[in-house]
Structures are given as C-alpha cells and as structure tokens.
Amino acid sequence: MSHKKIPLLLLALGAALSGCGGKSAAETIVQAEEVLITDAEATDEIPAGADTAGGTAAGDNTAGGSTAGADAADGTTADTDAADGNPAGADAAGDTEPEAVLSGGSDTADAAGAGTDTAPEEYAEEPELPAYEVTPLKEATVMYAAASLNVRQGPSTGYEIVGSLDYGEDITVTGQADTGWYEIEYQDGRDFVSDEYVLAERPEDQNAAGIILVGDSRFVQMQNSVGENSCTWIAETGKGYKWFSENAVAQIDSCVGKGSKILINLGVNDLGNSQKYLTLVNSKAEEWVDKGAQVYYASVNPVRENPYVTEEQVENFNSQMQDGLSADVTWIDSHSYLCSIEYQSPDGLHYNKETSRNLYDYYMSCL
C-alpha cells in the first residue's frame, strides 16, 4: 500500500470535521475513498481476490449481482458456461438448476444480504409393494432362461435385483407366484424371475444358420457386440423405409429360402412411416413365407431423453405396427423385454454393449 494513503485519509477526515469547502462530512469522506482507490490503481495494487476484468473484489456484489468469482460482464456464477449461462454440466436448454449446496447454507445472499439455510430435500416415500402368494410345485422343475434375465427378491419389477441369469442357463423352478412370476432356487435361497422369459426346453444355438437380421444403427451396434456368428446381417446406420424398400428387400430376396428366419427391426429413424412399413412388409412376407421362411417384426425399442425421438412416438409406432401386421408376420415385443431388465443407454437412443448382447440373446430365444 502507498505511504501516501494515511496522510490523505487524515486530511480528508480533518476536512470533514471542519466542514471544509462547504461540503458535508459524508461527501468529503467519499472523495477521500475515491482518492485511495485512485492511488491504489496508480501503484498497481489490486485488492486480493479481485476480478481483474471487472475490478471487483472477492465477495463484493457487482452491478449485475454476481458472487465471488463471477464474471462482472454478465453476472454469472463461477463454473458457468459463458455461452448460455448454465452451470457447468447443465444441458443446452438451460433447464438444469444448480445442485443445492450441501454445507448447510446457500452460497448466495437474500434480499437483506444475510445467508439463508438450504431446506433439506424431501423424499417421497417408496410405495409399499403388494402382498403375494406362491403356489409351490409338486416337484422342482428345471427350466431355461430365454434371455439374459434379472433375478429379483419378489415377483415383480418393483423388487430389488439380486442377480442375473445368462441366456440358456438352467433354472430350478420351485413355485409360481400369483403375479405369474416363477419362484426359483438361487444362491442358497428362493428368489423370482419373470415367467415371460423362461422356457420349458433348452433354447437353440444362438448362432443358428439361416437367420437374417435387418435393421439400423442399433443392429450395427448389436453385430459389433455379438461378434462373429452365422447370422446374415443386413444393417446400416441411420436408415429407414427408403433404404429398406430400395436396398434391404433385394438383399433379403437374394438369400431367403426354406428354413430362413427373417427378423426386421426398423422405424426408430422414421416413426411416421408405419403405414408404408406395414404395406411393404405384409406384401413381402407373403412371398417369403411361400419360399419356406418365417418372418418376424420386432418392436422399436425404448428410448430415454434425446433430441430426436420420444418414447410416446415409439409406443404409438409399435401399436400401429402390431395391429396392422398380417398373419404371416410374428410380432416380437422386445420393447417390454428391455424395460424389464433396466437397459443401459449412453445417449438415450442407442444401447451399451451389454444391453445389445442381452437383446440379441432375447431375439434368438424368440426365433
């Protein structure tokens, strides 16, 4: 600090007491403060913690109302994305609010300038799960997992997951709950699996020849997750009805024959084309069945938050397809299967490797 500051302050105070120049004491003191600031700037002494761009000290409230570390130009708080004013990590739409401070008080001041306590977050009580009854089997029966399958503490998806079973794995069934789920022997105890994904007979080899899989980027990812196998993959990223009608159908025609199983999973990229898909699939299915093939159409699978597709649109498409497919086409509800196993989707639209593999196993169990 400059040695000139103390004399200047004494002079200013003296002037204030004497009414120097006809000005009030308050006005004179303000002038003295301005002199001190000017003197500090002249000697390049910036107050500790000040924002060099805005000239504000840490903890000061700027004209924009910013807190410590804020950008004085726009009043945004520390760690804020300058482009949109959102907290670091918030979405581009600005919908995400900063997380509550966990230290017991807010990091901003109220209208009076005093700190406010953050109210504890209220958590809704978990709904009580309904009671159930299990009818024991006369004899324990060995059955098989039709897909990679969750094992739960109780007979519905509301119960905690305690483990999982692999595709084709043996299951010792001891009873059946009134929800339909099977009670099974699992890790020295009794737990439950969905009856929808259990088979009485061991499923066929997953790499059965003659299976033709037709789809978009989700099938491309699935093929990469599964690795080398004897299925015929007809899949390209970002494709829909136009590609199906102009390219995929011809590829199917070239390899279909007696014993072929054709599984189609398209629509997520053009959910408005359900009627076009129905017309073409029903027409071609009749031809393929006449050649000795079986034809399947799998539901468009679930999505989470993403910029392109909503779950409501997916469900509407699936409903129209399921209702409109001819008797030559078997509907596969893989959408419900994925929801039952708590699938993983990094971007809300595509699936991780484990989910893709589980989905492949489920398809193979249906063919």
PLY file of the C-alpha trace (Angstrom):
ply
format ascii 1.0
element vertex 367
property float x
property float y
property float z
element edge 366
property int vertex1
property int vertex2
end_header
0.00 0.00 0.00
1.29 3.56 -0.76
2.62 5.55 2.18
0.53 8.48 0.87
-2.76 6.89 1.93
-2.57 7.69 5.67
-1.93 11.44 5.22
-4.67 11.62 2.63
-7.12 9.95 4.95
-6.20 12.29 7.83
-6.64 15.31 5.59
-10.00 14.07 4.45
-11.18 13.45 7.99
-9.95 16.86 9.06
-11.82 18.48 6.26
-14.92 16.58 7.18
-14.79 17.78 10.77
-14.25 21.38 9.80
-16.86 21.46 7.03
-14.09 22.38 4.56
-15.23 23.81 1.23
-18.87 23.91 2.30
-19.30 20.18 1.73
-20.74 17.68 4.16
-18.55 15.27 6.06
-20.05 12.34 4.19
-19.26 13.85 0.80
-15.71 14.59 1.82
-15.14 11.06 3.11
-16.46 9.65 -0.19
-13.96 11.81 -2.03
-11.22 10.55 0.24
-12.18 6.96 -0.54
-12.03 7.74 -4.26
-8.57 9.19 -3.77
-7.48 6.00 -2.02
-8.78 3.84 -4.85
-7.11 6.04 -7.45
-3.88 5.87 -5.51
-4.07 2.07 -5.32
-4.57 1.81 -9.04
-1.66 4.14 -9.68
0.64 1.85 -7.72
-0.79 -1.35 -9.40
-2.02 -2.67 -6.06
-5.13 -4.71 -6.89
-7.13 -5.93 -3.86
-6.58 -9.61 -3.19
-9.08 -11.87 -4.94
-10.40 -9.12 -7.26
-11.60 -9.92 -10.78
-9.07 -8.17 -12.98
-11.59 -7.84 -15.79
-14.32 -6.27 -13.71
-12.29 -4.70 -10.92
-14.45 -6.23 -8.15
-13.02 -7.80 -5.01
-13.97 -11.31 -3.92
-17.26 -11.22 -2.06
-18.32 -7.82 -3.47
-21.69 -7.53 -5.18
-21.30 -6.05 -8.66
-23.96 -4.16 -10.55
-25.03 -7.48 -12.05
-25.36 -9.12 -8.64
-22.62 -11.69 -9.23
-20.99 -13.65 -6.43
-17.31 -14.33 -5.76
-15.51 -15.48 -8.87
-18.32 -14.18 -11.12
-17.81 -12.58 -14.49
-18.76 -8.94 -13.90
-19.82 -8.57 -17.51
-22.88 -10.81 -17.25
-23.33 -11.63 -13.56
-22.98 -15.39 -13.96
-21.66 -17.51 -11.12
-18.39 -19.40 -11.03
-18.15 -22.56 -13.18
-20.81 -21.19 -15.52
-20.77 -21.82 -19.24
-20.32 -18.34 -20.67
-22.23 -19.26 -23.81
-25.59 -19.86 -22.20
-25.23 -19.01 -18.52
-25.88 -22.58 -17.39
-23.94 -24.21 -14.57
-21.11 -26.42 -15.74
-22.59 -29.68 -16.99
-26.12 -28.29 -17.49
-27.95 -29.03 -20.70
-28.04 -26.57 -23.56
-31.69 -25.75 -23.00
-30.92 -24.25 -19.61
-33.43 -26.44 -17.77
-30.97 -27.82 -15.26
-30.75 -25.98 -11.97
-27.53 -25.95 -9.95
-27.40 -28.55 -7.20
-28.22 -27.40 -3.66
-25.24 -26.54 -1.50
-24.74 -29.35 0.99
-22.80 -27.34 3.58
-25.97 -26.17 5.30
-26.28 -22.67 3.82
-26.80 -21.16 0.41
-23.91 -19.60 -1.49
-25.99 -16.53 -2.32
-27.43 -13.79 -0.15
-31.10 -12.97 0.36
-32.63 -9.54 -0.18
-31.32 -8.33 3.17
-27.83 -9.64 2.47
-27.94 -12.40 5.07
-27.17 -16.06 4.32
-30.14 -18.42 4.06
-30.25 -22.04 5.13
-30.97 -24.58 2.42
-34.10 -26.53 3.30
-33.49 -30.30 3.45
-34.69 -32.14 0.37
-37.92 -34.02 0.89
-38.01 -37.56 -0.41
-41.23 -39.26 -1.36
-41.83 -42.47 0.50
-41.45 -45.56 -1.64
-44.83 -47.17 -2.35
-45.47 -50.30 -0.37
-45.26 -53.39 -2.55
-48.40 -55.53 -2.59
-48.53 -58.87 -0.80
-48.26 -62.01 -2.90
-48.76 -65.74 -2.58
-46.63 -68.52 -4.03
-48.08 -71.86 -5.08
-45.34 -74.50 -4.69
-44.82 -77.05 -7.44
-45.24 -80.71 -6.53
-41.68 -81.23 -7.73
-38.94 -78.76 -8.55
-38.68 -78.40 -12.34
-35.66 -77.48 -14.45
-36.39 -74.73 -17.00
-34.21 -72.37 -19.04
-33.59 -68.63 -19.37
-34.94 -67.41 -22.68
-32.66 -64.36 -22.49
-30.27 -62.67 -20.11
-32.60 -62.26 -17.16
-32.74 -60.37 -13.86
-33.37 -62.26 -10.61
-35.38 -60.27 -8.04
-36.30 -60.56 -4.39
-40.02 -60.59 -5.19
-42.34 -61.44 -8.10
-42.44 -58.09 -9.93
-40.11 -55.40 -11.26
-40.71 -53.35 -8.12
-38.43 -55.61 -6.12
-34.66 -55.27 -5.81
-32.43 -57.07 -8.31
-30.26 -59.65 -6.55
-28.55 -61.24 -9.57
-28.96 -62.35 -13.16
-29.09 -65.43 -15.38
-27.47 -65.94 -18.77
-29.25 -66.97 -21.94
-29.97 -70.71 -21.87
-28.93 -71.11 -18.21
-30.66 -73.84 -16.20
-33.25 -72.64 -13.67
-34.70 -74.77 -10.89
-38.30 -73.62 -10.52
-39.95 -74.37 -7.15
-43.22 -72.47 -7.41
-45.24 -69.76 -9.11
-46.48 -66.51 -7.55
-49.95 -65.13 -8.14
-48.28 -62.46 -10.32
-47.20 -65.21 -12.73
-43.52 -64.98 -11.86
-41.59 -68.14 -11.03
-40.02 -68.80 -7.66
-36.59 -70.31 -8.22
-33.65 -71.68 -6.27
-30.92 -69.06 -6.38
-27.70 -68.77 -4.35
-28.87 -70.84 -1.38
-32.23 -69.06 -1.28
-35.51 -68.51 -3.08
-35.94 -65.58 -5.47
-38.01 -64.77 -8.57
-37.80 -64.37 -12.36
-40.38 -63.24 -14.90
-42.34 -66.11 -16.40
-42.28 -64.35 -19.78
-38.59 -65.12 -20.25
-38.42 -68.73 -19.11
-38.62 -71.75 -21.45
-39.55 -75.35 -20.73
-36.97 -76.57 -23.27
-33.38 -75.51 -23.76
-33.17 -72.80 -26.46
-31.39 -73.44 -29.72
-27.84 -72.44 -30.50
-27.64 -68.65 -30.70
-25.64 -68.80 -33.91
-28.20 -70.86 -35.84
-27.70 -70.64 -39.58
-30.43 -69.18 -41.78
-31.25 -66.19 -39.56
-31.45 -62.87 -41.43
-31.33 -59.75 -39.22
-32.44 -56.46 -40.80
-32.09 -53.13 -39.00
-30.48 -49.74 -38.48
-27.65 -48.46 -36.25
-28.92 -50.43 -33.27
-28.36 -53.65 -35.23
-24.95 -52.41 -36.35
-24.04 -51.98 -32.67
-25.54 -55.36 -31.84
-23.46 -57.07 -34.51
-20.32 -55.45 -33.10
-21.28 -56.53 -29.58
-22.04 -60.14 -30.55
-19.00 -60.68 -32.75
-18.60 -63.30 -35.44
-21.62 -65.59 -35.93
-23.50 -67.32 -38.73
-26.40 -64.85 -38.94
-26.82 -62.75 -42.08
-26.73 -59.08 -41.06
-28.39 -56.50 -43.30
-27.99 -53.30 -41.31
-26.83 -49.72 -41.84
-26.67 -46.67 -39.61
-29.36 -44.01 -39.93
-31.60 -45.97 -42.30
-35.36 -46.25 -42.58
-38.13 -47.09 -45.01
-36.45 -45.74 -48.16
-33.34 -47.87 -47.61
-35.48 -50.88 -46.65
-37.56 -50.69 -49.83
-34.73 -49.86 -52.23
-31.85 -51.92 -50.80
-32.64 -54.27 -47.92
-35.57 -56.07 -49.54
-33.43 -57.04 -52.53
-30.71 -58.38 -50.21
-33.29 -60.45 -48.32
-34.66 -61.82 -51.61
-31.17 -62.94 -52.61
-30.63 -65.14 -49.54
-34.08 -66.21 -48.33
-35.08 -69.84 -48.66
-36.65 -72.80 -46.90
-35.95 -72.60 -43.19
-34.88 -68.94 -43.23
-35.92 -66.75 -40.33
-36.16 -63.05 -41.15
-36.18 -60.55 -38.28
-36.83 -56.89 -39.14
-36.30 -54.05 -36.66
-36.72 -50.68 -38.36
-38.65 -47.48 -37.67
-36.81 -45.52 -34.99
-35.42 -43.15 -37.66
-38.79 -42.53 -39.36
-41.59 -43.24 -36.92
-44.10 -41.52 -39.20
-43.77 -44.23 -41.85
-45.65 -47.02 -40.07
-48.23 -47.41 -42.85
-45.53 -47.68 -45.52
-43.72 -50.32 -43.49
-46.94 -52.27 -42.98
-47.83 -52.28 -46.67
-44.39 -53.44 -47.83
-43.68 -55.92 -45.02
-47.08 -57.61 -45.35
-46.63 -57.89 -49.10
-43.09 -59.29 -48.98
-43.84 -61.57 -46.02
-46.35 -63.44 -48.15
-43.65 -64.08 -50.75
-41.03 -65.09 -48.20
-43.40 -67.46 -46.41
-44.21 -69.11 -49.75
-40.47 -69.80 -50.09
-40.45 -71.57 -46.70
-39.27 -68.71 -44.50
-40.60 -67.36 -41.21
-40.95 -63.59 -40.84
-40.72 -61.58 -37.61
-41.01 -57.87 -36.90
-39.50 -56.59 -33.64
-40.86 -53.53 -31.87
-38.91 -50.30 -31.96
-37.11 -50.42 -28.64
-37.34 -47.89 -25.81
-35.65 -44.50 -25.74
-34.77 -42.11 -22.98
-34.30 -38.35 -23.22
-32.69 -37.41 -26.53
-33.10 -34.63 -29.15
-34.70 -36.80 -31.83
-37.33 -39.28 -30.66
-39.78 -39.51 -27.77
-40.98 -42.63 -26.01
-44.56 -41.63 -26.84
-43.74 -41.67 -30.55
-42.12 -45.08 -30.19
-45.11 -46.56 -28.41
-47.51 -45.13 -31.00
-45.48 -46.65 -33.84
-45.35 -50.03 -32.11
-49.09 -50.02 -31.54
-49.80 -49.33 -35.22
-47.35 -51.98 -36.39
-48.60 -54.66 -34.02
-52.22 -54.03 -35.03
-51.51 -53.87 -38.76
-49.14 -56.79 -39.43
-50.59 -59.75 -41.29
-50.82 -63.32 -40.01
-47.62 -64.09 -41.96
-45.59 -61.90 -39.58
-44.87 -62.69 -35.93
-44.62 -59.69 -33.63
-41.75 -59.63 -31.08
-42.19 -57.23 -28.15
-38.55 -56.55 -27.38
-39.54 -53.12 -26.07
-41.14 -54.68 -22.99
-38.20 -57.04 -22.55
-35.65 -54.21 -22.41
-37.78 -52.24 -19.96
-37.91 -55.30 -17.70
-34.11 -55.63 -17.47
-33.32 -51.95 -16.86
-31.40 -51.41 -20.08
-28.44 -49.04 -20.40
-28.41 -46.24 -22.99
-25.50 -43.77 -23.00
-27.23 -41.26 -25.29
-30.91 -42.09 -24.76
-31.17 -43.71 -28.19
-28.51 -46.40 -28.51
-27.51 -49.16 -26.10
-24.28 -50.21 -24.46
-22.55 -53.47 -25.32
-24.14 -55.48 -22.51
-27.68 -54.38 -23.39
-27.08 -55.07 -27.09
-25.87 -58.56 -26.26
-28.86 -59.20 -23.99
-31.20 -58.03 -26.73
-29.56 -60.35 -29.23
-29.98 -63.29 -26.86
-33.65 -62.40 -26.44
-34.20 -62.29 -30.20
-32.55 -65.67 -30.63
-34.85 -67.13 -27.99
-37.87 -65.88 -29.96
-36.85 -67.28 -33.33
0 1
1 2
2 3
3 4
4 5
5 6
6 7
7 8
8 9
9 10
10 11
11 12
12 13
13 14
14 15
15 16
16 17
17 18
18 19
19 20
20 21
21 22
22 23
23 24
24 25
25 26
26 27
27 28
28 29
29 30
30 31
31 32
32 33
33 34
34 35
35 36
36 37
37 38
38 39
39 40
40 41
41 42
42 43
43 44
44 45
45 46
46 47
47 48
48 49
49 50
50 51
51 52
52 53
53 54
54 55
55 56
56 57
57 58
58 59
59 60
60 61
61 62
62 63
63 64
64 65
65 66
66 67
67 68
68 69
69 70
70 71
71 72
72 73
73 74
74 75
75 76
76 77
77 78
78 79
79 80
80 81
81 82
82 83
83 84
84 85
85 86
86 87
87 88
88 89
89 90
90 91
91 92
92 93
93 94
94 95
95 96
96 97
97 98
98 99
99 100
100 101
101 102
102 103
103 104
104 105
105 106
106 107
107 108
108 109
109 110
110 111
111 112
112 113
113 114
114 115
115 116
116 117
117 118
118 119
119 120
120 121
121 122
122 123
123 124
124 125
125 126
126 127
127 128
128 129
129 130
130 131
131 132
132 133
133 134
134 135
135 136
136 137
137 138
138 139
139 140
140 141
141 142
142 143
143 144
144 145
145 146
146 147
147 148
148 149
149 150
150 151
151 152
152 153
153 154
154 155
155 156
156 157
157 158
158 159
159 160
160 161
161 162
162 163
163 164
164 165
165 166
166 167
167 168
168 169
169 170
170 171
171 172
172 173
173 174
174 175
175 176
176 177
177 178
178 179
179 180
180 181
181 182
182 183
183 184
184 185
185 186
186 187
187 188
188 189
189 190
190 191
191 192
192 193
193 194
194 195
195 196
196 197
197 198
198 199
199 200
200 201
201 202
202 203
203 204
204 205
205 206
206 207
207 208
208 209
209 210
210 211
211 212
212 213
213 214
214 215
215 216
216 217
217 218
218 219
219 220
220 221
221 222
222 223
223 224
224 225
225 226
226 227
227 228
228 229
229 230
230 231
231 232
232 233
233 234
234 235
235 236
236 237
237 238
238 239
239 240
240 241
241 242
242 243
243 244
244 245
245 246
246 247
247 248
248 249
249 250
250 251
251 252
252 253
253 254
254 255
255 256
256 257
257 258
258 259
259 260
260 261
261 262
262 263
263 264
264 265
265 266
266 267
267 268
268 269
269 270
270 271
271 272
272 273
273 274
274 275
275 276
276 277
277 278
278 279
279 280
280 281
281 282
282 283
283 284
284 285
285 286
286 287
287 288
288 289
289 290
290 291
291 292
292 293
293 294
294 295
295 296
296 297
297 298
298 299
299 300
300 301
301 302
302 303
303 304
304 305
305 306
306 307
307 308
308 309
309 310
310 311
311 312
312 313
313 314
314 315
315 316
316 317
317 318
318 319
319 320
320 321
321 322
322 323
323 324
324 325
325 326
326 327
327 328
328 329
329 330
330 331
331 332
332 333
333 334
334 335
335 336
336 337
337 338
338 339
339 340
340 341
341 342
342 343
343 344
344 345
345 346
346 347
347 348
348 349
349 350
350 351
351 352
352 353
353 354
354 355
355 356
356 357
357 358
358 359
359 360
360 361
361 362
362 363
363 364
364 365
365 366
